[in-house]
Amino acid sequence: MRASLIARPLKCALSGAALALCLTAASPKAAAAGTFVTASGVQVPMPDIVSLNCEEMLDVLAAIDASGYRGAARRPHDEADAPLLEYENRLARTHFQRCALINRGTASESAFARGYDE
């Protein structure tokens, strides 16, 4: 897990298309499940949600976000991207239920994990 945290800034530096391509190439699950091509032509991995672990879910959510298919808006810029929004919402909900709720109260990497200096 530490290696992926170190690699995360590198992933963020990549463009949406490059990130999606890297995730698809690096993850057999993503490649097997297929990809979604946004209305603007960006390929986004859409692996089977059930098969993903917490870190993989975050990676796919990052690739979706990097695609810019909806910018900061609640809805996609193009209605053709509605299936990606539905997938993104299911993935985020699953991540929250499976990962965030389980880890609630454990802030080991939080700025406040050690408390305040007195």
N, C-alpha and C positions, 0 to 999 in steps of 0.2 A: 504494500500500500504506500509506503514511503516513496518508492520510485515514481509512482504515479503522481504524487503531490509535487515532486520536483519537476516532472515533465509537464505539469499543468500550465505554467507560464508559457512554455513553448507552444502548447496547443492554442492558447489564447492569442498568440502572435500570428497564427496562421489565418488566412482568409477563410470565410465560410465554406467555399468550395473545396479548398485544400484540406480543411479540417474534416469535412464529410468524406472526402476521398481517403484520407489517412485512416479514419475510423473504419471505413468499409474494408479497406485493405488489411488492417490490423486485426479485425475481429471476424472470425469465421461465422459467428452468430449473426452479425450484421449483414455479412455478404449472403448468407443463406436465406435470410428473411427478406432481402430485397432493399430497394431504396425508393425514395419518393423524389421526383423531380419537380421543383417548385415552378410556378409560372414564369419566374425569371431565369430558369435553367439551372439552378443550384441543386445538386444531388445531396439528399439527406438520408442517412441510414435509418431504416425502420425495422429493427429486429423485434422478434417476438418478446413482448414485455415480460412474460412469465419466466423466460430463460435468463433474464439479466440479473446481475447482483447490483448492490447499491452503487458501487463506483461506476459500473457500466451504464446504469441509468443516468447518472450525472453526465457522463461523457456524451451520451446521445442527446440529452437536453441541451448541452453546450453546443453541439453541432446544429441542432434545430435553431437555437438562438442566433448562432453565427451566420445562418443562412439569410437572416434579415427578411424573411418572408412576410412578417407583419410589423417589423420595426418595433416601436414602442406602443403600437395600437393594440386594442383588445382583439380585433378581428384581422384576418389577413388582408393585404392590399388587393389581392385578386381572389375572387370566390373559388377559383379552381384549386386553391390551397386549403380549402375547408377540411379535407380529410387529414391534412397534416396538423391542423389545429386540434382536431378531435383526438388524434394520436398523442399529441403533446400533452393535452389535458389528462388523458388516461395515464400516460407515463408519469406525469408529475404527481397525480393523485396516488398512484401505486408507490412511487418513491416515498411520498410523505407517510403513507400507511405502513409500509414495510421497513423503512429506514429511519425516517425522522422521529416517528413516535416511539420506536424502540430505543433510540439513543437519547431521548429527551432526558434532560437532567445530567448528562455526561458532557461537560464542556471542556474536555481535555485540551483542545486546541484554541479555546476561546481566550481573548485578552483578559478575561476576568476569572480564569480557571484557578488561579492561585490566590484570589482575594485581593484586598487592598493593602498597600503598605501603611503601617501605622506610624 
